[in-house]
Amino acid sequence: MESNELFRRRKSVRSYTGKLSQTALRSVLDAAQLSPVGMGRFESVHLTVIQNALLDEIDRNAGAAFGDAGKHPLYGAPCLILVSAKLGDPANGNVPYSNAAILAESMALAAIDANLGSCLIWGAVRALNANPALVAKLNLPDGFVPCCGVIVGETSDKMEVREVRNRIAVDYII
Ligand SMILES: Cc1cc2nc3c(=O)[nH]c(=O)nc-3n(C[C@H](O)[C@H](O)[C@H](O)COP(=O)(O)O)c2cc1C
């Protein structure tokens, strides 16, 4: 898909059929592998692809943390790709959270081309980090902290081409 069309079709999807092919998932993960990482320190970021019962646990943990156990902050998506980064290493400077965000957005954009819905997830990751026992189930390498995630999966939502809305303030200093 041409990039201009890709950006116009991008939107957060919060309704999923529950299906996800391995091929589509692979193309989403490939986009992360092609993403830039500050100072080229690719070893400072880590992906965890979650498709089993842990997905439901993370969803329920977030629902409870948000004060509504019936709420599903992962929206029934069949897959959460969690992006973790090594925090606290002075050599990584101020880039770890930015690296994580860039990887997540690359995957979200790749999802459109793979005919998948996606949504960036920060809220449920904050709730996850407040539950060390749940974080332990991720078996992350030492020093890595979940920063954000992206849910992906097939959806019945239509990805219509949207008009550009000038919602963000822009100053020109010329
Ligand atoms: C840093 C960041 C964190 C976000 N976290 C969440 C989240 O936890 N849950 C959610 O449903 N959407 C989340 N979103 C999606 C935004 O709510 C969404 O992008 C915004 O409302 C605009 O809608 P659109 O993406 O459909 O254009 C997040 C987006 C960004 C950029």
The ligand as an SDF file (V2000), in Angstrom:
LIG
                    3D

 31 33  0  0  0  0  0  0  0  0999 V2000
    1.2470    6.5670   23.3930 C   0  0  0  0  0  0  0  0  0  0  0  0
   -0.1240    6.0060   23.1040 C   0  0  0  0  0  0  0  0  0  0  0  0
   -0.7450    5.2010   24.0240 C   0  0  0  0  0  0  0  0  0  0  0  0
   -2.0090    4.6530   23.7620 C   0  0  0  0  0  0  0  0  0  0  0  0
   -2.5550    3.7800   24.6590 N   0  0  0  0  0  0  0  0  0  0  0  0
   -3.7620    3.2470   24.3970 C   0  0  0  0  0  0  0  0  0  0  0  0
   -4.3230    2.2920   25.2910 C   0  0  0  0  0  0  0  0  0  0  0  0
   -3.7440    1.9190   26.3140 O   0  0  0  0  0  0  0  0  0  0  0  0
   -5.5410    1.7880   24.9860 N   0  0  0  0  0  0  0  0  0  0  0  0
   -6.2330    2.1860   23.8660 C   0  0  0  0  0  0  0  0  0  0  0  0
   -7.3460    1.6830   23.6560 O   0  0  0  0  0  0  0  0  0  0  0  0
   -5.7080    3.0630   22.9940 N   0  0  0  0  0  0  0  0  0  0  0  0
   -4.4960    3.6040   23.2230 C   0  0  0  0  0  0  0  0  0  0  0  0
   -3.9380    4.4760   22.3250 N   0  0  0  0  0  0  0  0  0  0  0  0
   -4.6870    4.8600   21.1050 C   0  0  0  0  0  0  0  0  0  0  0  0
   -5.2350    6.3160   21.1810 C   0  0  0  0  0  0  0  0  0  0  0  0
   -6.3130    6.3760   22.0990 O   0  0  0  0  0  0  0  0  0  0  0  0
   -5.6870    6.7320   19.7710 C   0  0  0  0  0  0  0  0  0  0  0  0
   -4.5460    6.7510   18.9190 O   0  0  0  0  0  0  0  0  0  0  0  0
   -6.3300    8.1170   19.7140 C   0  0  0  0  0  0  0  0  0  0  0  0
   -7.5170    8.1330   20.4570 O   0  0  0  0  0  0  0  0  0  0  0  0
   -6.6480    8.5460   18.2620 C   0  0  0  0  0  0  0  0  0  0  0  0
   -7.4560    7.5810   17.6260 O   0  0  0  0  0  0  0  0  0  0  0  0
   -6.9630    6.8610   16.2860 P   0  0  0  0  0  0  0  0  0  0  0  0
   -5.7190    6.0840   16.6090 O   0  0  0  0  0  0  0  0  0  0  0  0
   -8.1020    5.9550   15.8880 O   0  0  0  0  0  0  0  0  0  0  0  0
   -6.6890    7.9240   15.2710 O   0  0  0  0  0  0  0  0  0  0  0  0
   -2.6800    4.9910   22.5560 C   0  0  0  0  0  0  0  0  0  0  0  0
   -2.0250    5.8080   21.6210 C   0  0  0  0  0  0  0  0  0  0  0  0
   -0.7680    6.2960   21.8760 C   0  0  0  0  0  0  0  0  0  0  0  0
   -0.0880    7.1360   20.8180 C   0  0  0  0  0  0  0  0  0  0  0  0
  1  2  1  0
  2  3  1  0
  2 30  2  0
  3  4  2  0
  4  5  1  0
  4 28  1  0
  5  6  2  0
  6  7  1  0
  6 13  1  0
  7  8  2  0
  7  9  1  0
  9 10  1  0
 10 11  2  0
 10 12  1  0
 12 13  2  0
 13 14  1  0
 14 15  1  0
 14 28  1  0
 15 16  1  0
 16 17  1  0
 16 18  1  0
 18 19  1  0
 18 20  1  0
 20 21  1  0
 20 22  1  0
 22 23  1  0
 23 24  1  0
 24 25  2  0
 24 26  1  0
 24 27  1  0
 28 29  2  0
 29 30  1  0
 30 31  1  0
M  END
$$$$
